[in-house]
Amino acid sequence: MNIEKQRALAERLCAESGISVLPYGNAWWLLGRGINRVVGELAGLSHSDLQRHQLIER
């Protein structure tokens, strides 16, 4: 799977989790539901990544 498809999947996962994904220079700003964080890459982001970093309220 190419990087654009992986990013699209990560953006959809974030949207489903109530997290906005905003471009921030050459990075991405994740904002919402207990998160205010800048990440370098969205590709490969998974639901378990969000849970592990306690970004989603349980």
N, C-alpha and C positions, 0 to 999 in steps of 0.2 A: 504494500500500500504506500502511495507516495505521501510526502509531507503535508501537502494541501488537504488531502483526505483525512489524515490523522488530526490536523488542526481543526477541521470541520467537526469531526467526531468529539474532540475535546470541548469545542465551543458549545455543541449541543448538550453534552454532559453537564457543563457548567450552567447553561440556561435551565435545564431540568432541575438543577440543584439550587436555583435562585441566585446564581453568581453571574454578575456581568463581566464580560471580557472586553477590555478596552485596549487599543494599541497605545503603547507608551514608549516612544522612541523606537528602538530595535527590540523591545521586549513587550510583555503583555501585563496589564494591570487587572488583577482579579479582585472584584469588589462586591461585597454583599454577604448576607448570612454568616456572619462571624469571620469574614475574611477581608483583609485589605492588604494585598500582597502583590509584588511585582515579580514575574517569572520570566526567564529568558526564552523559554520555548513551551508551546502548548502541546505539540505533537507528542503522543504517548501518554498524556495525562489520563489517569483512570479513576474510577470511583473509589477504589481502595487507596489511591494516593490522597484523595481529598479526605477520606476518613482517617488515614494514618496521621495526617497533619492537623487533624481535628478542625477541618475547615467547614464541615457540615454539622449543623446542630443535630443531635440524635434525639 
